[in-house]
Amino acid sequence: MTDSIMSKAATMEIPINSNGDTGTLAEDDSLEQAAKLQWRLDEKVGSSRGTRDLQQVMVSGPNLNETSIVSGGYGGTAEGIIPTSSIKGPAVRYNAEFNKRIPVTGLGSNMHHSSSSSSIAEETTRGVAVEKIETVKKWGLNTYKCTKQMISERFGRGSRTVDLELEAQIEVLRDTKRKYENVLRLARALTNHFYNMVQTQHALGDTFADLSQKSPELRDEFGYNAETQKLLCKNGETLLGAINFFVSSINTLVNKTMEDSLMTIKMYENARLEFDAYRSDLEELSLGPRDAVAMARIDAAQQQYQVHKDKYERLRSDVTIKLKFLEENKVKVMHKQLLLFHNAISAYFAGNQQQLEQTLKQFNIKLRPPGADKPSWLEEQ
């Protein structure tokens, strides 16, 4: 009984048809599933190597010619043994069209492209870093040379290049700027004080006008004074317009025109210091030995000396031209502004309203309407 059950179980493991052909093998199913799984993996990854591995698995699968299939029980005879050579065809067939149906993307080319891109990025970063290091190195060397030259000049050990005529003009400009700044400060103080006086006159005129309405016995007297204060307030506003124009012009001359020239002068002085520093360096190297290394250093110092010499001469020419034009512009501007200031002040204190208004028209000064400086109700919100 036991032998019959075991023989049936052994027979059910691999079904064999009556004509000797094998049915669907479990190994064939597993190989087909492995092939499908590998094909899906190749579609995602796009690896040609995976395709070749799959082909190798399909070709080098289990050789059924070297095995035998037992169809009988354990106690059966040799008649139940069927040689696998009688099975027609291999368990796994190689399909030559397999590679043509699977699109293989070039993973290797992508890896090569990414590696080349990363190498280019690394080279670019390295180049930027080297450039920054060289810039810092040059700046440090230049700062050291200039500091050494500055200390030598202050202690009287080093020589400096001096243009006596240009230095005198620069000193005159600095002194003129200081004096004009004082004029500007006083003109602004006058404007503030006069503005307060005009506001006081305006308030006083309004008070006189209100009292003229409430004091019948002094209506005429309060009325005269109210009209006088209003007239003075109007003339004061006209004079304020002239003084404000004067202050604005002086401010432009001092803080823009002169300041621009002084900035150029500062660049010229820095160039002069660099020129003297590299000149002293070249002189020290020239007094030393004349071997190959020293000659190379002398040649490099000669090139740097020439570069800074050209820069120094160019900036000296720029300073000379700017000082010339600044002097011409200063004379023209101050001639106009001083004439305006004199005529406006004289007309105001003389009580000549027409002359005061004519002065403003002469210099194209437009007065702002009352309340123009105040923000609108919408801006206040």
Secondary structure, DSSP 8 states (H G I E B T S, - for coil): -HHHHHHHHHHHHS-B-TTS-B---HHHHHHHHHHHHHHHHHHHH--HHHHHHHHHHHHTS--GGG-EEE-S-TT--GGGEEEGGGS-S-SS---TTHHHHS----HHHHHHHHHHHHHHHHHHHHHHHHHHHHHHHHHHHHHHHHHHHHHHHHTT-S-----HHHHHHHHHHHHHHHHHHHHHHHHHHHHHHHHHHHHHHHHHHHHHHHHHHH-GGGHHHHHHHHHHHHHHHHHHHHHHHHHHHHHHHHHHIIIIIIHHHHHHHHHHHHHHHHHHHHHHHHHHHHTS--SHHHHHHHHHHHHHHHHHHHHHHHHHHHHHHHHHHHHHHHHHHHHHHHHHHHHHHHHHHHT-HHHHHHHHHHTT-----TTSSS--HHHH-
